[in-house]
Amino acid sequence: MDMPNELALLSNRPVRRMGFGAMQLPGPGVLGPPKDHDAAIAVLRRAVEAGVNHIDTAQFYGPDVANELIREALHPYPDDLVLVSKVGADRDEQGQWLPAQRPEQLRAGIMENLASLGLDQIPVVNLRRHPDSDVPLDEQLELMVAVRDEGLIGGIGVSNVDLDEYRQARRVADVVCVQNPFNLVDRSGQDVFDACEADGVPYVPFFPLGSAFNDENPVLGAPEVIEIAARLGATPAQVALAWLLAVAPLVLLIPGTSSLSHLEENLGAADLELEPSDLDALGDVGS
């Protein structure tokens, strides 16, 4: 199936390559309610109005907050909207990120996502692998396949995996996407990125603009990014996102924000055309 440049297939459903990530909708530290509830609702509705039909979320964003905002803003959901959630983590009362890797915890997480999103089936659920997990990956994947076969999820993705884990997952389950770190500066997952491209599996980079938790952002502060942005009349964020869209046709972006102006800025990156010389210059960033 030939797809227009702005579209890709995610679990056999066409989505725009510029999506939206809900991680920044809750309060500081991805904890508690948003600082501006009405603004969060407005951002979600504007994203869908502008054509976004791929939204990434998780029950542990808040916890509970992101999913409940999505349901309030968008339910009943448009037919073409692909909601992607993830399981494998939890939060304590102080907001610390905890592993929740056992099969029964993964199933519980899926059921919580279904309830909070108001869905009978989640289109895609990512298994977020914890780096220090003592649970065999095959046990986790067997649970994910069982839940998919029950009809509770539509497709299985994997997140935070190395190349061996990615290949292992492909042997056990029909992996529909991979969500790993990747941006102009952090290309430590290049081997997984290349494997996904070769296999035709969508790659969804998290922190596409660099970590949202660092005061100094090496992506947006890179001299090459700043120079190209100034020359093209764009912002550094738009240049960094446009580069990701240019490096492979199956890259799907989920930049997040709680600001309408930042949302419009991110969406505008899909229309930014980088010249080959720009791509060459950006290819050297961080090297």
C-alpha positions as CSV (number, residue, x, y, z in Angstrom):
1,M,0.0,0.0,0.0
2,D,1.5,3.3,-1.1
3,M,1.2,6.0,1.5
4,P,1.4,9.8,1.1
5,N,4.5,11.2,2.7
6,E,2.6,12.6,5.7
7,L,1.0,9.3,6.5
8,A,2.2,5.9,7.7
9,L,0.5,2.7,8.9
10,L,0.4,2.0,12.6
11,S,-1.1,-1.4,13.4
12,N,-2.6,-1.4,9.9
13,R,-4.3,2.0,10.4
14,P,-3.2,5.1,8.5
15,V,-2.0,7.9,10.8
16,R,-0.4,11.2,10.3
17,R,3.3,11.1,11.0
18,M,3.0,14.1,13.3
19,G,1.2,12.9,16.4
20,F,0.8,14.1,19.9
21,G,2.3,12.9,23.2
22,A,0.2,13.4,26.4
23,M,3.1,13.1,28.9
24,Q,3.3,16.9,29.4
25,L,-0.4,17.4,30.1
26,P,-0.2,16.5,33.9
27,G,1.5,18.7,36.4
28,P,5.2,19.1,37.0
29,G,7.1,15.9,37.0
30,V,4.2,14.2,35.2
31,L,2.5,14.2,38.5
32,G,-0.9,15.5,39.6
33,P,-3.4,17.6,37.7
34,P,-2.5,20.1,35.0
35,K,-1.6,23.6,36.0
36,D,-4.4,24.8,33.6
37,H,-7.1,22.2,33.1
38,D,-9.0,24.1,30.4
39,A,-5.7,24.7,28.4
40,A,-5.0,21.0,28.5
41,I,-8.4,20.2,27.1
42,A,-8.0,22.9,24.4
43,V,-4.6,21.5,23.3
44,L,-6.1,18.0,22.9
45,R,-9.1,19.2,20.9
46,R,-7.0,21.5,18.7
47,A,-4.6,18.7,17.9
48,V,-7.4,16.5,16.6
49,E,-9.0,19.4,14.8
50,A,-5.7,20.1,13.1
51,G,-5.5,16.5,11.8
52,V,-3.6,14.6,14.5
53,N,-4.9,11.1,14.7
54,H,-2.2,9.4,16.8
55,I,-2.1,10.2,20.5
56,D,0.4,8.6,22.9
57,T,-0.5,8.3,26.5
58,A,-0.1,6.1,29.7
59,Q,-2.1,5.4,32.8
60,F,0.9,6.3,34.9
61,Y,1.1,9.8,33.4
62,G,-0.3,11.6,36.4
63,P,-1.0,8.9,37.4
64,D,-4.5,8.7,35.9
65,V,-4.5,12.4,34.7
66,A,-3.5,12.1,31.0
67,N,-6.0,9.4,30.2
68,E,-8.8,11.2,32.0
69,L,-8.1,14.4,30.1
70,I,-8.1,12.6,26.8
71,R,-11.4,11.0,27.6
72,E,-12.9,14.3,28.7
73,A,-11.7,16.2,25.7
74,L,-12.2,13.7,22.9
75,H,-14.7,10.9,23.9
76,P,-16.6,9.7,21.8
77,Y,-13.4,9.3,19.8
78,P,-13.1,10.0,16.1
79,D,-13.1,6.8,14.1
80,D,-9.6,7.4,12.7
81,L,-8.0,8.2,16.1
82,V,-5.3,5.7,17.1
83,L,-4.7,5.9,20.9
84,V,-1.5,4.3,22.0
85,S,-0.8,3.5,25.7
86,K,1.9,1.7,27.5
87,V,2.3,-0.7,30.5
88,G,5.3,-1.8,32.5
89,A,5.7,1.1,35.0
90,D,3.9,2.5,38.0
91,R,4.2,5.5,40.4
92,D,4.4,5.8,44.1
93,E,2.8,8.5,46.2
94,Q,5.9,10.7,45.8
95,G,5.8,10.3,42.0
96,Q,8.8,8.0,41.7
97,W,8.8,5.8,38.7
98,L,8.6,2.1,39.6
99,P,8.8,-1.1,37.5
100,A,5.6,-3.0,37.0
101,Q,6.9,-5.8,34.9
102,R,5.2,-9.0,36.0
103,P,2.5,-10.4,33.6
104,E,-0.2,-9.8,36.2
105,Q,0.9,-6.2,36.5
106,L,0.9,-5.7,32.7
107,R,-2.7,-7.1,32.5
108,A,-3.8,-4.9,35.4
109,G,-2.3,-1.9,33.6
110,I,-4.1,-2.7,30.4
111,M,-7.4,-3.0,32.3
112,E,-6.8,0.4,34.0
113,N,-6.1,2.0,30.6
114,L,-9.3,0.6,29.1
115,A,-11.4,1.9,32.0
116,S,-9.9,5.4,32.1
117,L,-9.9,5.9,28.4
118,G,-13.5,4.5,28.1
119,L,-12.5,1.9,25.5
120,D,-13.3,-1.8,24.8
121,Q,-10.1,-2.1,22.9
122,I,-6.9,0.0,23.0
123,P,-5.6,0.3,19.4
124,V,-1.9,-0.2,20.4
125,V,-0.2,-0.9,23.8
126,N,3.5,-0.6,24.2
127,L,5.3,-3.0,26.6
128,R,7.8,-0.7,28.3
129,R,10.7,-2.9,29.2
130,H,12.5,-1.8,32.4
131,P,16.3,-2.0,32.0
132,D,16.7,-3.9,35.3
133,S,13.7,-6.1,34.9
134,D,14.1,-9.6,36.3
135,V,11.0,-10.8,34.4
136,P,11.9,-12.8,31.2
137,L,10.8,-10.9,28.1
138,D,9.1,-14.0,26.7
139,E,6.8,-14.1,29.7
140,Q,5.8,-10.5,29.2
141,L,5.3,-11.0,25.4
142,E,3.1,-14.1,26.0
143,L,0.8,-12.0,28.2
144,M,0.7,-9.3,25.6
145,V,-0.2,-11.8,22.9
146,A,-2.9,-13.4,25.1
147,V,-4.5,-10.0,25.8
148,R,-4.4,-9.1,22.1
149,D,-6.0,-12.4,21.2
150,E,-8.7,-11.6,23.8
151,G,-9.5,-8.5,21.8
152,L,-8.5,-6.0,24.6
153,I,-5.7,-4.5,22.5
154,G,-5.3,-4.2,18.8
155,G,-1.5,-4.2,18.4
156,I,1.6,-4.8,20.5
157,G,4.5,-2.3,20.6
158,V,7.7,-2.4,22.6
159,S,9.5,0.4,24.3
160,N,12.9,0.9,25.8
161,V,14.3,-2.2,24.2
162,D,17.8,-3.0,22.8
163,L,18.4,-4.7,19.5
164,D,18.3,-8.3,21.0
165,E,15.1,-7.6,22.8
166,Y,13.6,-6.1,19.6
167,R,14.4,-9.1,17.6
168,Q,13.2,-11.4,20.4
169,A,9.9,-9.5,20.4
170,R,9.5,-9.8,16.7
171,R,9.9,-13.6,17.0
172,V,7.1,-13.9,19.6
173,A,4.7,-11.1,18.6
174,D,3.8,-9.1,15.5
175,V,5.4,-5.9,16.8
176,V,3.6,-2.9,15.3
177,C,5.9,-0.1,16.6
178,V,9.0,0.6,18.7
179,Q,9.2,3.5,21.1
180,N,12.8,4.3,22.0
181,P,14.9,7.4,22.6
182,F,16.2,9.0,19.4
183,N,16.9,12.6,18.5
184,L,19.6,14.7,16.8
185,V,21.9,14.4,19.8
186,D,21.0,11.0,21.2
187,R,21.4,8.3,18.5
188,S,22.5,5.6,20.9
189,G,19.6,3.5,19.6
190,Q,20.7,3.7,15.9
191,D,20.9,-0.1,15.7
192,V,17.3,-0.5,16.7
193,F,16.3,2.4,14.5
194,D,18.0,0.8,11.5
195,A,16.5,-2.6,12.2
196,C,13.0,-1.1,12.3
197,E,13.6,0.7,9.0
198,A,14.7,-2.6,7.4
199,D,11.7,-4.4,8.8
200,G,9.1,-1.8,8.0
201,V,8.2,-1.3,11.6
202,P,7.2,2.3,12.7
203,Y,9.7,3.9,15.0
204,V,8.3,6.4,17.6
205,P,11.2,8.4,19.2
206,F,10.5,9.6,22.7
207,F,12.1,12.9,23.8
208,P,12.4,13.9,20.1
209,L,13.5,17.4,21.2
210,G,15.8,16.2,24.0
211,S,14.6,15.4,27.5
212,A,11.8,17.6,28.9
213,F,13.4,17.4,32.3
214,N,16.7,19.1,31.6
215,D,17.2,22.9,31.8
216,E,19.8,22.9,29.1
217,N,18.6,21.2,25.9
218,P,21.5,20.0,23.7
219,V,19.1,19.5,20.7
220,L,17.6,23.0,20.6
221,G,20.9,24.6,21.5
222,A,23.0,23.0,18.8
223,P,24.6,25.7,16.6
224,E,23.6,23.9,13.4
225,V,20.0,23.7,14.5
226,I,19.9,27.4,15.4
227,E,21.6,28.5,12.1
228,I,19.2,26.5,9.9
229,A,16.2,27.6,11.9
230,A,17.2,31.3,11.4
231,R,17.8,30.8,7.7
232,L,14.5,29.1,7.1
233,G,12.4,31.3,9.3
234,A,11.6,28.4,11.6
235,T,12.2,27.5,15.2
236,P,14.9,25.1,16.4
237,A,12.2,22.7,17.6
238,Q,10.7,22.7,14.1
239,V,14.1,21.9,12.5
240,A,14.8,19.1,15.0
241,L,11.3,17.5,14.3
242,A,11.6,18.0,10.5
243,W,15.0,16.2,10.6
244,L,13.4,13.2,12.3
245,L,10.6,13.1,9.7
246,A,13.2,13.2,7.0
247,V,15.6,10.5,8.2
248,A,13.1,7.6,7.6
249,P,9.5,7.3,6.2
250,L,8.3,5.2,9.1
251,V,9.2,7.7,11.9
252,L,6.1,8.8,13.8
253,L,6.5,11.8,16.1
254,I,4.7,12.4,19.3
255,P,6.0,15.8,20.6
256,G,4.0,16.8,23.7
257,T,3.0,20.2,25.1
258,S,0.4,21.8,27.4
259,S,0.6,25.0,25.3
260,L,-1.5,25.8,22.3
261,S,1.3,28.0,20.8
262,H,3.8,25.2,21.2
263,L,1.3,22.7,19.7
264,E,1.0,24.9,16.6
265,E,4.8,25.2,16.4
266,N,5.2,21.4,16.5
267,L,2.5,20.8,13.9
268,G,4.2,23.3,11.6
269,A,7.3,21.1,11.5
270,A,5.5,18.7,9.2
271,D,5.5,21.4,6.5
272,L,9.2,22.4,6.9
273,E,11.3,21.2,4.0
274,L,15.0,20.7,4.7
275,E,17.5,20.8,1.9
276,P,20.1,18.0,1.4
277,S,22.8,20.4,2.7
278,D,20.7,21.0,5.8
279,L,20.4,17.3,6.4
280,D,24.1,16.8,5.9
281,A,24.8,19.5,8.5
282,L,22.3,18.1,11.0
283,G,23.8,14.7,10.5
284,D,27.0,15.9,12.2
285,V,25.2,17.2,15.3
286,G,26.4,15.5,18.4
287,S,29.1,13.6,16.6
